[in-house]
Every structure is written in C-alpha cells, then in structure tokens.
Amino acid sequence: MSEPPKERVKYIDTNLNLPYHYYAGDYKALYLRALKDKKILGSRCSKSGKVFVPPVIASPETLAPCDELVELPHRGIVTTFCVVNVPVYGREIEIPYVVASVALDGADVSLYSLIQECAAADVHMGIRVEAVWKPDGERQGDHTDIRYFRPTGEPDAPFESFIHRL
Amino acid sequence: MKRPVAVVGVGQTHHTSKRADVNVAEMVREAVDRALLDAGLEHDDIDAIVLGKAPDPLEGIMQPEQYLAGALGAHLKPIIRVHTAGSVGCTTALTAATHVASGLYGRILTIAFEKQSEGNAMWALSPNYAFTQPMVAGAGGFFAPYCRAYIARSGAPGHIGAVVAANARENAGRNEYAHLRDPMTVEEALNSMMLWEPIRFLETCPSSDGAIALVMANEDHARRGPRKPAWLKAGATFTEPMYVPGRDQVSPLAGRTCAKWVYDKAGIRDPWNEIQVAEIYVPFSWYEPMWLENLGFAPLNEGWKVVDRGDQKMGRHLPINPSGGVLNTNPIGASGMLRFGEAALQVMGRAGEHQVGGVKTALGHAYGGGAQYFSIGILAAEL
C-alpha cells in the first residue's frame, strides 16, 4: 500500500455543493418573463415617482408600493466602472474586462453589467451603451439574458448628470 | 450608554496568511486566553459570550457559534453570533456593550475571527445569486467603481492611494501583531500590478488568519480590574439598502448618520480636533480619504488633502490606523473588532510601539456589505 503525502494529515479538503430553488415571487417573475421577451421592466414608486430596475414591490426608501410597471429602454450610460485584471473563478472571460454600473434611461437605480465590444481602455464615465441580448430561443428569463452592454457611439452624458446617481 | 461600559481586556493573535498549526477553534481560543489574561479574569467570571465573523461561505463553517461554543467557554452560558459582513467585528463589540449597558450582564467576552486560508474569501463573496446581477469580480471589483467615482468627483491626484498604502505599511512595521510589516515605498505601490483599476495590488488588503477577543465590563467591575479601562462613550450601527435612488455610494448617508449620532452622544462637536487617533476600516487605500470625509474629519471631496499634507501620519494631527489597519491585516470578521480594540488600547496607553501620544479619545470604525453597514465606537480614557 502506498503512503499518502506526508503533509496530508494536516488538512482535509472538502467541497460544499448544495442545490437551491429560489422563488422569484409573482411580481419579480413578471420581470423575468419580460427578459425572455427581450423587454426590461422596472417599477415606479407610488410616492416618489422613482423607477427601480429590476422592479421592487415596495420602495426601500419611502416604503411605499411600487405597483406600476414601466418598460425601460435598452440604453443608458456607464456611471462608473472597474477594469478587472483578475482571472474569474469558474467563468471563461478574457482579462482585462470591464464591469460597470449602467443607468438605463429613465431608471433611478443602476444595473451592474459587463461592457464588451470595445477595448477596456475606451470605456469611460458617461459613455452611452446599449444592451446586447441572447438570441431568440436562447433566453431563459434570467439576468444572463442580457449578455452585456456595448457603446452606442452617441455623445457622452455630462458628468453632473450621473455623478450623484452611480 | 445607559450604564457605563468599558473594555477591560484585549487579546489578539499574531495575524498571518496561514495558521496551519491550529484549527479555527484553537486559533480563536488563543485570542480568548490572551484577553482573559489581560483582564485578569477566568472563564468563570464571564456572564455571556458574543461572537462575530463574516459570511459563513468564507470558511464553509455554518453556525460557527455551535462549533466554537466549547472553545469560547460557553458551557452553560448564553452565546449569540452577530453578522453584518465586513463591519461585523465592530458591530459585535457594540452588541457586547449593549449586553453590559442593559444591566443584565456584568462581564462579557466578545470574539471575532477569520481564517481566510481555509477557503476563498474573494469568490465566496461573489456567488451567482438568482436575483442579483453577479458581482463577478470579488470585493475589489465591487468597490473599485466607487473609488473611481471618488477620484473623479474630488479631483484627487492619482498618487494618493499609494501614499495611503505606504503610510499604512510603515505603521504596521511598529505593530508586532500585523500581518504585512515589510517596508514599502510609494513608488513600489504605484508600480504594483493594477488588479481592479483604479485599485493596485499593493493598495489592497491581504487575506489573513487571525482573531481578537475583548472583555467588556460594567463600571463596578471595570474600576476593580487590574488595568486602566477604556470607556465606551458612544457606539452605534446604521444601515442603508443597496439600491436606493440617489444613493451616495462614495460617501454613504448611513455612515454620515452613524458618525453624527455617536459624536452627538459622546459630546463631540469637532471630531478633527477632539479625537486624537482613529482606527478606520480601509481595505482598499482610496477608502482612507473617502472615510475621512464620511466620518466628518474632512469636508466633502477634501479627504485626500489630509493625506497629501501627511496630517494622518504618526506624530501628526490625527494619526489614522497606527496599527497598520486593514490594508496590512485582514482577518475579515475580526478586522472591525481590531479597529475597536486598537482604539481601546490607544486610550489605555497600551498600544506599544504604535502608541499615539496623549490620547484621551479614540474612534474605532468598520463598514461592510456594499458599503451599507456602518459601525462606530468612541472610546475614552476617562468616563
């Protein structure tokens, strides 16, 4: 019988791997179903008029209902971002890559998304971007249905218009 | 505090990248033994135990309070576990303090720890949850965009982050418990690899194994102890949700609210001139100027000027993180309690080589989550 490595007794390797099954709730399920149909839904606060995306059923700020669903454009601006040079565990993505806060036109909170189809060095605060979707038939109704955002070539948004709503 | 509360014992492990000689329970016990010895107490003297650590996926140990009850001396005593992400260490100390302030408990043992070498904190904090966009890039990737926004809106010059990192390292060199202590220059920090632009490798905290324990006591016990106590003048935690319209992620309202609350309770009108040392939670160097503003030590967009003038260095107006801080020692769950405990050591006059002269009032601070949880304690030499 062969001997195990000498140091092996100093530690034990274990993997924890458990399946989970999360319910969206009927309200957020509307958002997921809309993604499948290539639509982005937000919800408007009945008190402040602010628009949340993904939609929330009540505002964390005013605590009022947000029961009006609104369809949002697929375009917005990069408010701020990070250029990542760290290889991503369990994901095939070329480094460097850009992760950004994207404020969709008409939304009051930002999404977090990849920016692709341009060099990392070309991404900057205020650049206009649009969503790139998975093709018809491949969208499953989850946040990966939007693969990433890419620059539109439109003029940049002015700094003051987004620096206080990252 | 409704009733006076004091820190009467402090014990910490030597922090390092890998404690392969001890398991989690043994490592935690090391800090507990040191804190009890420091307070001149035995386990029998302790009424209850308050434990804190960061998210369970970091070590993969669910219910650490269950596993650690024996090592913590919790036999036939109350134990609770506190959890507020990175801020948890400071929140745990404040939870221990409220136990004492309630009048129900005379002496509390409180502990916080992390053994990062046993798991992978970076990816444990970036899971693909069903209903949120994946963070995909660890804590650095999450916070880097807000550092970028800080630089853009304050006009801070690019070298400030490196200056913070080099100063923190110089401080850590005087702290025998710190993880990273080798000298490092501003140039070395500037020339280190860009990990999460604008955050460089040497502007980033390490992964550490370590623990800290404190004994906190009521006035009667504190005055009878063998050492000069550190009195908790005020302490508070405030939270804000992640996605709020107009949320200022660079200088979050919850942090400003928390600071104002504790200053009001502690009777502090001018924190810059009434506090002599601050241990604040800076895992990425740009957070030092950001928190100097959030904590009211500098006007909005001018925190970097404090760093540029060097007013936060040892021997200057307001030394920040004389211990070397989170940038040089980051057992995540323990990091907030280290800030609180180091602030206590400073007012006790027992911080050793990194003691600041003439400390009457010290601030300990931590933040966590998506810069959502804030926790601050004000410690004082006199009640």
Interface residues (C-beta under 8 A of the other chain):
Chain A: K10 Y11 T14 L16 Y20 Y22 A24 K28 S48 K50 F52 P54 V56 P60 E61 T79 T80 F81 C82 V83 V84 N85 V86 V88 Y89 G90 R91 I93 P96 V99 A100 S101 D108 V109 L111 Y112 S113 L114 M125 D142 H143 F159 I163 H164 R165 L166
Chain B: A20 G60 N120 M122 W123 S126 A130 F131 T132 Q133 P134 M135 V136 A137 G138 G140 G141 A144 P145 Y146 R148 A149 A152 R153 M193 M194 L195 W196 E197 I199 P241 Y243 V244 P245 G246 R247 D248 Q249 V250
